[in-house]
Amino acid sequence: RTKEVSQPPASSDKNRATTSPEDET
């Protein structure tokens, strides 16, 4: 999780999108 925070917001947005569909399923 530290790497994600270190990366730009774009990465966080992408990570969320990937977790969105997974959570929905």
C-alpha positions, -999 to +999 in steps of 0.1 A: +000+000+000+029+023+006+039+021-031+004+031-042+004+062-020+039+071-033+026+068-069+005+096-085-033+098-081-037+082-116-024+049-102-049+051-073-077+057-097-067+027-118-064+006-087-099+016-075-114+008-109-098-027-107-112-032-072-146-018-082-156-046-106-140-072-084-161-060-054-192-058-075-188-094-085 
